[in-house]
Amino acid sequence: MFTALSNKISGKNLKIVYPEGTVVRVLGAAVRLNADNLIDPILIGNAEEIQSVASENRWDLTDIEIIDPETYDAFEEMVAAFVERRKGKNTEEQAREMLKDETYFGTMLVQMDLADGLVSGAVNSTGDTVRPALQIIKTKPGVKLTSGSFLMIPREEDGQKMIFSDCAININPDAQSLAEIAVESAKTAKMFDIEPRVAMLSFSTHGSAASEEVDKVVEATRIAKEIAPELPIDGELQFDAAYAPSVAQQKAPESPVAGQATVFVFPEIQSGNIGYKIAQRLGGYQAVGPMLQGLNKPVSDLSRGCTEEDVYKISIITANQAIMED
């Protein structure tokens, strides 16, 4: 699968920003991506510090761009663009201080079309990665929020890949937000050549239980169908009804999604986060993400427990998102 995604971006000179330029896992992935002719990395930070880490690991940074916010030639132009983008919410003085932060600086490079996407989060928190993206890049027209999805890859090569959302960003989305998450997650599925069949998950299947929590998922399903009537979307569905054909026959025989879902939308972050980690640890699925959805330009938030290989793969995904945006 990643071979196909790599082929889509190979030789296109897509620029991905890495605000955590001195982190070994990030730097190692950037060097590999550059050597494989997949991405032109932009490392943010002090050049001497980054070079020192590279030298310790015997990595050649000759062809890799390093930008230090403290010495950036066009810093004042960036400050002006930032103030304009923030529409008076920050003064020039505040902007200068904020843009000394590597993540804010890198996000502005993406916003100004000097880079195609950003990957961060190996040491920074989700908030540190997402906040600049929401303030600067902002969400797409008609989308209120960004969300985080995971690509779930089974052990077996012929197994079904799945998308789990939202497992990372929104703590307790309302029905409208849940519907938006569903539609954006279907778009993410298409990027991986997964035919989207969207299950809106609950502890109830088609009225088997009654509560406010169930009502929210029912309403979210209705809204999602209005937003994207062309998509197969159904809910509320229990996970077993959404996933297992035999259970679907018993619980939801008329459903266009039950028993064959590929996109699983969890009702809130607790169940989503628990669910993907159960699939990862007990089911042996590889969880790639979280991938941020709904932004005008691609930004990816790494897990702080990520490996170099995780950074490598998320970078490929981020570059593919940039192509989709075009």
N, C-alpha and C positions, 0 to 999 in steps of 0.2 A: 504493500500500500504506500509506504513512504518513498518507494522507488518511483511510483507514478507521480506523487506530489513533487518530488525532486526534479523530475523531468520537466514539469510545468514551469519551473522557475530557473532552470539551469541556463546560464549565459545571459540572463536578463538584467544583470547588474542591479538587482534590487538592494536597496540600502536599509539595513536594520540597525537600530540604535541600541546600545547596551550601556545603560547608566552605571552598571556595577562592573566597571572595567578592570578592577583589581581582583575580582573574585576568581579563583582558579578554575572553578567549574564553568563559569561564563567565558573566561578567556580561552580555555581549551576548546570549547564548542565553537567560538568565533573563528579561531585559527583553522579548525577542521572545515567549517563552512566556506571559508575563503579559499582554502586549498582545493576543495571539491568544486569550486566554481559555481556555488549555489547562491551565495549572498556576499555583498560587499559590506562587511561590518563597520560600524562607527562606534568606537569605544570612547566613553566619556570619563574624564578624570585627569589627574596629573600624569603627564607623559612619562616622567621618570619613574613614578611608582608603578605604572602599568608595565613599563619596559623591564623593571626589576623583577616583577612576577614572571614575565615571559622568559627572561634570561634564566631564572631558577629552574624553569621547566623546559629549557632549550627550545623555545618556540620563536619563530622568525616573524616579526611584525612589520617587515619591510613594506608589504603591500596593503597594510591595514591602517585606516585613518584613525587618528586619536585627536580628540578635541577637548581642550581644557577650558571650562567656562571662564576661568580667571584671566585667560589670555586670548579669548576668542575675538578676532578682528571686528566682526559684525555684531558685537554684543549690544551696542546702543540701538542698532536697528531692531534687534530682537526685543529689547526692552519696550520700544515704541509699539511693536506689533503685539506684544503681550498686553500692554495697557489698553490698546484698542480692542483686543479680543475680550478682555475682562469688562469692557464697557463701564469704566469708572469705578469698579469695585476695588482696584488697587492703584496706588499712586506710582509714579516712576521710581521713587525711592524704594517702595515696597517691592516693586518688580525686580529691581536690581538684586535685592537680597534673595528673593525667591528663585531667581534664575541662576544663582550660584549653586543651588541644589541640582545635582546631576539629573534627577528624574524630571524635574520641571524643565530644565534646559533641554534634555533629550526629547521631551514631549513637544516642546516648541519647534524643534527641528522637523518633527513629523508634521505639525500643523502648518509650517511654512513651506512644505513640500521639498525640504532639503533631505528628507529621508522618507522611506515608505512604511515604516512601522517601528515599534519599540517592544523590547522584551526585558522585563525586570522582575524582581521578586525573589531572587536567590538568597538575599539577606534582608531586603526591605520587606515591610509588611504589605498586605493587600491594599490597605488604606493608602500607603505611601505611593503605590503604583497607580491605583484607580483615581485618587483625588485629582492629581494634575490632569489626567485624561478627561475627567468629567468637567473640570473647569476650563480647559483649553480646547480639546478636540470636540467634546460634547457628543450627545446622542443624535442619531439620525432623525430626520423629520418624521413625526408621527410616533416616535418611540420615546417613552418617558425615562427609561432606565437602561442601564447596562446589566448584563447577567453573565454568569460563568458556567460554561458547559464542559463536560469531560467526554473525550472519545474513549470508549471502552473496547479494547481489542482482546478477543478470546485467544486461548492457547492454540487452538486448532486453526490452521491456515484457512480452512473452508468455513469456519464459524462465522456467525453473524456479528458484525461490528454494530455498536449502539452508541447513541448519544444520551447522556444523563444531564439534566438541567433542573433548576439552578442549584448547584452544589457548593457555591463559593461566595456569592455576593449579597443577595437579598434575603434578609432574615425571615420575614413573613409577608410576602407579596400579596396584595389584594387581587381580586378577580381580573381587573384590567391588566395589571402588571403580569400576572400569571399567563394571560392570553398572549401578551407581547413576547414573553419568554418562549412560549410554545412556537410561535411563528418564526422567531429568530433562530431557534434551535433547529427547526426544519431546514432553514437556509444553511446552517452549519453542516447538517447531515449531507446535503447535496455536494458540499465541497469535497467530501470523502467518498463520493459515489455511492452513498447510502440512500436508497429510496425512502423518503420520510413517511412514516406512518406513526402518528403522534398519539401517545397515550397520556391522558391527564390523570395522574395517579391519586388514589385516595385509599382509605381503609374500607371503602364501600364500592360495590359494583352495581350501577344502574338502579339505585334506590334500595339496596340491601340494608343500608343503615341511614339514620337521619340525624344530622347535626349541622351547626353553623359551618363547621370545617368542610363537610360534604357539599353544602350549598355553595360555598365559595368555588369549589372545583367545577360544579355543574355550571355556574355562571361563567367561569373562565372558559369553559368549553364552548359555550354559546357565543361568547365574544370572539374567541379565536376563529370559529367557523365564519363569523361575519367578516373578520379581517382577511382571512385567506380561505375562501369557499372552495378553492381548487384542491386544498390539502385534505387527505384523510386524517381526521382528528376525532377522537372519541373520549368520553369520560362521563361520569367518573368511573375509573377502573382500578381494581386491586392489581398489584403487581403480577400475581399468578395468572389472573385473567388476561392481562395485557401480554404476557410473555408465553404462556404455555397453551398450545392449541387444544389440548384435551380439557383443560380447565375452562377455556373460552367457550367451548361447545356447551358446557354446563351452565356457565354464569352469564354469558353474553353472546348467544349464538347468532344474533342479527348484526353484531358489530362489524364495521369494515376494518377495524384496527385490532380488536382483541385476538390474542394468540399469534399475532404477527407484527407487533409493534417494534419499531426501530428507534424511536425517539421517546424517552421517558421523562415526563415533566413532573417533578416532585412538588407537593403543595407548599413546602417551606424548606428552609435550609437545613434544619436538623435532620429530617428524613433523607434529604438529598445527600448530605455529607456522610451520614451513616451508611446509606445505601451503596454509594460508590465504593466506600472503603470495605464493606462486606464483600462486594463483588471482587474487589482487588485482592483482599487477603484470603478469603475462603474460596472464592470461585476461580482464582488464578487469572483474572483479567488484568491486562495492563491498562492503567488509567493515564491518559495523556491530557494534560490541562492543569489548571482551568484556562479555557479560551474565553476571552471577553467578547461578548456579543452586543450589538446595538450601537456601537460607536461609529462616528463618521470615518475614522481611520483606525487601522488595526493596532491595538496594544494588547500584549499578553502578560499575564501575571503568573509567574512561576511559583511553585511551592518552595518554601524555604528548605525543605528536605530533598530538593531536586538533585539529580546527578548531571554530569556533563552530557550524557546521552539525552536526558530530558530537555536540557537547554537546546541541544541540537535539533531535536524533533519539533519543539515548540517554535523554534525560529523558522523552520520550513513551513509550518502551518501559518505562521504570521505573514510570511512572504506570499503564500497562496491567498490569504485573505486580502492582501494588497492588490493582487491581480483581480480578485472578484470585485473589489470596490471600483476598479477601473472599468 
